[in-house]
Amino acid sequence: MIASFVAGPGSTTLPMLVFASVRMGVNPEINALATLILLVVGIIGLIAWWFMSRAEKQRIKDMQRAYRH
């Protein structure tokens, strides 16, 4: 709904395109696009988790070293 207000006259945003194609029938291109978007978001999430996990482990090691001295 917001996409229709934000888009200028004559322009079509991705959400508008997806919604229109779903109403008219399932389009394999839209399915492929949705799959790619989900994969990219998932990979970004995994990378962020990995970096946060490494930082947390390093923080724990630093705290243990600080308490020893």
C-alpha angles and dihedrals in degrees: 000000000000091000091062091055096043096047116088123235112293095011126114122207124207094254090051091050092049093047093048093049092049091052092048096043140292112299119200091216091058090047090052091047092050090049091051092048091050092048093049092048091047093050091048089050092051092049091049091049091049093052092046091049092052092048091050092051090049091048091052091049091049092050092050091050091049093052093049094059 
